[in-house]
């Protein structure tokens, strides 16, 4: 499965879903390099249908894609996990937002880009882009989140940690998804010990709720609310630390494409990326219509992952208050910081070298991202 989202289900349920849906994709016969729609609309250099692949169920964290479409004009296919409709910026263009998770057999977004030529952009973390740079290179063009919402969390009635190194000095078992690169970084930094990590985490919060001495991975936008509201056997606050604050400062779920698609669709991206910048800001300024659309859509999908309107507003507020959604260091919304990307890419290359992963030879940060399509006049003001 893709480790960028929590599952919140048992191993058995995950296995059944994966077996039933693995290899299933929303592949289309329409290639991403189809002829531009033309006309005089704001997205006239784009194909008549622009396909965007998310990495999980619909959720407010993906609002840069969903907010491209007026909820009143959207259509849904709950079985396929497709939300589509005319773009607000240009009604001549259809935006098709595809769900990840079970809808794609829990594959990584990069794998989808390379198996389905109809996808223009997909959500890809910086570490995934570096890890697969040799075999499946990607280029990020827009980051809706400036900070990764991933956390380690714990019950404050059992532990009191001021920083990550306090975890290493404790008796806690640290639960995480096996293969998550951030854990290799934390171990190398001395923030957790090799002998205390447990890679069997499946997204379930059962061990925390039952009172076991655990620290577990999660998202500041999700688990603190869910544990307090949705789990009456726990029903209280958790404490947490952001993994981004340890120095493992990736850009999460950046909108990315295959390098050849980025090149061939440059004219479209010069229009589409500013539309995505504006859509995310519009959502942050007025979240309720998109939140309601996402919540209603998830009810229609009727699977294990749901986002109530109350949780959706909580997610929005956390993204705003924790500066997860903010302007880049240059004041442009959605931009990548060059120094940060260089430091992160170099650190990831070193980590992968020690774990036997071959990255692209002489890989540079500029190989995996570009700010060229951003409208530098668009700012969130945060």
Helices and strands as residue ranges (DSSP letters): H 11-21, E 49-53, G 60-62, H 63-66, G 71-73, E 75-77, E 82-86, E 94-98, G 101-104, H 109-115, E 119-124, H 126-131, E 139-142, E 150-154, H 164-168, E 173-175, H 181-189, G 194-196, E 197-198, H 206-209, E 214-219, H 223-229, E 239-242, G 243-246, E 254-257, H 259-264, H 266-285, H 288-301, H 309-321, H 338-354, G 365-367
